[in-house]
Amino acid sequence: MDPLSDLLSLLEPHAYVSSGFAAGGDWGVEFGDQSTLIKCYAVVSGGCWLAVDGVSEPVRLEAGECFVLPRGRPFRMGSDLGLPAIPSGQIFPPARHGGVVTLNGGDGFALVGSRFGVRGNHADMLLGLLPPIVHIAGQAGQAALRWAVEEMMKELRERQAGNELILQHLAQMMLVQALRIHLEAGAGVGWLFALADRQLGAAIRAIHAAPAHGWTLKELADRAGMSRSTFALRFRESVGEPPMQYVARWRMLLASHRLENGSDPVGVIALAVGYESESAFSTAFKRFMGCSPRHYGRTAPAGARLAE
């Protein structure tokens, strides 16, 4: 798989909830921290403002535009962000599939989309590779997402057999398409933009294609077509860590996923992620994960996270 597919697969999306929201007049709604959720929505009609915690400027959303909130940060939406905002729990029912929540008559603004949970002890780190907000505007982005949005609206209205499964697949399509468009924009910093960079992206794709390979800084710099010093500097500035640390971290993410979801012996997993001995792998794993491989997986503490 490609790196973006790798990342989303390790997040193990589940518990999809697809629904709609419509509001009229002056309105505002605030949503608390939901760090285990990714939200992906498209504006069907009208417009509103969106403010995400930690993002300096609010975003104006108009009909046909899409936005993704990959990190589950608190956010506010409304016709005017200066208005008092209603806590979302007062108007949104417990998670359920389908239906449209209406506020103030619902004749001025409407959106449709999905939210879904992610799991795994590495979810925080993986979500940290994605931007806090992805805003898709412009005709190219709108055209690419329009079919999925229209089909989702149809499924929410008609509730035919197989409805929930179709909504899950549509939600995945919306999410991947939005991230793909954002990636192709190719401006900014962070893992997603490094992946879009022709040179850095070549190195990242090589790492993901062969995680067990004995990568060196020179090999990766050659893949990127740069000198070692230039590559190391640009990689760290864009991704946030040195190239070889990224290699080791990605290997640990793959290993932890196998420990959580499979029954392979530690020695087999060690070889699969590029370590010639179980002891070397165990030392590296403990450094990144905070515990030995044998104490990880299904018996690992719920709060286990990748060490910084």
N, C-alpha and C positions, 0 to 999 in steps of 0.2 A: 504494500500500500504506500501511498504518498504520505509525507509528514502530517498534513492536516487530517487525513483519514486516520492515521495512527493515533493522533492526539484525541480525536473524538471517540475512537473505539475504546481507548483506555479510560475515558470518562464514564463509560457504561451508562448512557442515557436511559432513563426508565421513568415510569409513572407519568406518562404524557397526559396533559390536560389541555384540550383545545376548546376555545370559547370566544365569545365576542363581547364588546363593551360599547355602549352608546350613551352619550351625554348631551344635554341641551342647556341653553342659557349660560350663566356664569357657574363654573364648577372647578373643583380641585380635589385630587385624591393623593394621599401619600402612602407609600409602601415601605415597610420596614426591611431590615436586613434578611435576605434569603440566600445565604451563601451556598446552599446546595441546589440552587435552581438556575437554569438558563431560560431566559424569556426571549421570544422572537415574535414580533407583531408587525402587521402592515396596516396603515391608515386607509380606510375605505372611503371615508367622506369627511369633509370639514378639516379642521386643523387644531393644534394645541401646542403647548410648550412642555418640554421634558427637561427636568433637572436631575442629574445623577450625583450622588454623594462622591466627593473627591474630584469631580470634573468641573473646571473653573467656569465654563460658560454653558448656559442652557441651550437646548437645541429646539428649533422650531420645526414641527412636523406638519406636513401637508398631505392631502389625499394622494395616494399612489406611492408614498414613501414607506420604507421599512426600517425598523430598528431592532437591534439585538442587544440584550444586556447579559453578557456571558458570565459576569462575576457575582450576580445576586446582590449588588450594593443597594442600599436604600435609595429611593427615588420619588420624585413628585411629578404629577402630570396635571395640567389644568388649562383652562381658557386664559387664565392670568395667574402667574406664579405668586403674585402679591396677595391673592385671596386666601382666606383660611382654607386649609385642606382637610378633608374627611379621611380618617384612618380607613384603609382599604377593608379591614375586617368588618366594618359596619355595613358595607354594601355588597361585598363579595361573599358568597356562600362557601362552605367547606369545599375543597377540591372535588370537582366532578367534571365529567365530560359533557360537552355540548352546552347549548343555551347561550343567551345574551343577557348580560347584566345591564340594566337601564337606570340612568340617573337624570333627574329633572326632565323627564319626557323623552330624552334620547334623540332629539331631532336636529342636533347641530354637529355632532361628531360621532364617528364610529370607527372601530378597529377590530381586527380579527387576528388570531394567532394562537400560539401554544406556549406553555411553560412545561419544563420537564426537569426532573431531578437528575443529579449525577452522584455517583458513589465511588467507593474505593478510598483507601487511606491516602492516596496521592492526589485527590481531586483539587485541593487548594493550590498545589503547585501547578497543576495542569491548567486550571482556570487562570492562574496568574500569567500564563503565556499569552492570553487573549486580552484585547483592549477592554476597558470598562464599558464602553458603548460603541456600537457599530451603527452608523446612520447611513442608509442607502437612499440617495436622492439622484435625480437625473434620469433621463429617459432610458439609458442602457440598463440601469439597475431595476427600474420599474418594469420594463418589458420582460426581463428575466424572471421576475418574481410573480408577475401578474397571473400566470396560469395556476400556480400553486395556491395563491390567495383566493382566486375565484372558485377553485375546486373545494377549498376548505369551507368557504361560505356556503356552497351547495350542500356539503356533507352536514354542516351544522343545521341547515334548514330542513333537510329531508330525512335524516336519521334512518337510512336504509341499512339492510343487513351488511355486516362487515364494517360498519361505520367507524368503530374505534381503531381498527387496524389501519384503515385508509388514512385517518387523521394522524396517526403516528408517523406514517411514511411521509405525508405532506409536511408535517412539522420538521422532520429531518431534512427534507428537500429545501424548505425555507431557510433553515439554519445554515446548511452547507452553502447554498447559493449566496446568501448574504455575506458570509465570511469570504467566499471566493471573490465576490465583487470588491469587497473591502481590501482583500489581499492584492488584487490586480491594480488597485489605485496606486500602490507602490510609493506612498509618501508617509514618512513618520518613522518612529522608532519602536522597537519591540520585536518579539519573536516572529509575529505574523508578517511584519514588514521586512524583516531579515529574510524570511522565506521567499518573499516576492522579489527581493534583490537578485539580479542575475548571478552575481558572483557568490554572495553569501548563501543564497538559496541552493546553489550547486553543492556546496559543502554540507549543508544541512540534509539535503536529499541523500547524499552519499552515506552519511552517518545512519540515517534511518533505513536505508536499503541494506546495509551490512553492519549491524550493531556489534557483531562478534569480531569484526576485522580489527587487527591491531593498529588502529589509526595513530598517526603521528601528526604533530603540528605541520610538518613540511608537506605531508601527503594532502592534508586538508587545504593548506594554502595553495598547493598545486591545482587541486580541484577548482578552487576559486579564482585561479589565475593571478595570484598576488604573491608578494614576498611574505615570509613568515611574520615579520614585525607588523606590516600593514594589515595583514589578515587578522592577526591576534587583536590588534587595536580596534579595528572596525567591528569584529565579531563581539567583543566585550561591550563596546558602546551600544550596539544594536540589541543584542540578546540579554545583556546584563550579567554575563559570566564568561570566563575564558573558554575557548573551544574545547580543551581537553576535559574541563570540568563538566561541560555540557554532555560530552560523550559518556563520561562516567555516570552522570545523573540519569541520562536516558536509559542506559543499561540497567540501572537500579529500578527505574520505573517499569521496564519490561519484566525484570525479575520478580518484583513485588506482585505484578499482575498474575504471573504464573503461580506464585506461591499462594495467592488468594483463591485462584480459580482452578488449580490443577492438583495433580498428585505426584508430579515428577520429583525425584530425589534432588537434594540441593546440588550434588555434584553434576547432574545432568543440566540443571539450570545454569550453573556456573559456566560450563562449556558453551552453552547456547548464547550467552551474553559476553563472551570474549575473555574469560578467565581460565588459565591453564590448570589452576588448582582450586580445590574447594576452600582451602584456608585463605588464599588471596582474595577470593570472592567474598568470603565471610567478613574479612577485615574491611573491605570496601563497603559492603552492604551495611555493616554496623555504623560506619562513619557517616553514611548518608541517611540511614533510616532510624538510627538510634537504638537498634536491637539486632540480634543475630537473625539470620534467615530462618533458623529452626524455631524461633519464637515469634515469627511474623505470620502472615497469612491469616487464616481463619481464627487463630488463637491470639493474634496481635491485639494490643489495646486499641480501643476505638479512636483514641486521640493521637495515634502514631502519625507522624508527618515527616516529610523530608527535612533533614537538618539544613540550615542555611550554610 
